[in-house]
Amino acid sequence: MNELIQYLKQTLEDRIFSKSEKKALKAVIKDKQLSKHDLSRVRSEIFAEARSHLKEYKQVQIIDWLEEANKLILPQLTQEFYCHSYFSPGPECVNTILTQISYALNKIDICVFTISDNDIRDKLVYALNKGVKIRIITDDEKTHDLGSDIEYLQKKGAEVKVDNSSHHMHHKFAIFDNEVLLTGSYNWTRSAAQYNQENILETNDTKAIESYQKEFDKLWNVMSVY
């Protein structure tokens, strides 16, 4: 995605969107198979880049460039649902978690057995500092484990609820801005990335997101404040 953003910025240097540039950008967009969330971010970057040049060039030329760039992005926003699968051991699962946390603009709802991966913890704190609302549902017993990041995240501003049950709150899913769902067996721990056979499914399917959001809200209403 950074490659696409950089290429878009380069097209503005001469204030003209050539046919060859359009063709190349369409190819990049198609090849990258960017999600709706990714393309929304690209679109935001386009507007930001245009604003940064308004004092340097004639405004009409800037708006012309912006219109052409926007036309390339907008049709892609109507894409059908996507579904990507990731597996561990290895960095695939944790990387998609970190990526979606970074992209979140408004809220993240997390329902996981435990969080003890400090990379995930730090990225969540980064999101909190940006003003992203974060709600976490987790297992009460796991909050006492050595290395648990739940108390730290709660002190940094995340809202946390636990099950207070002799049984386990064993879900592992998260919803980002009501647009992206991550779900699967993957525990948000360092050992899951390094050693365990785990999986994560990433999708923007609206029906799946609605179903998981309904389950999250149901649990949130009955769980206890941490």
ABEGO torsion letter per residue (X at the ends): XAAAAAAAAAAAAAGBBBAAAAAAAAAAAAAAGBBAAAAAAAAAAAAAAAAAAAAABBAAAAAAAAAAAAAAAAAAAABBBBBBBBBOBEAAAAAAAAAAAAABAABBBBBBABBABAAAAAAAAAAAAAGBBBBBBBBAAAAABBGBAAAAAAAAGBBBBBAGBABBBABBBBBBGGABBBBEABBBBAAAAAABBBBBBBBABAAAAAAAAAAAAAAAAABBBX
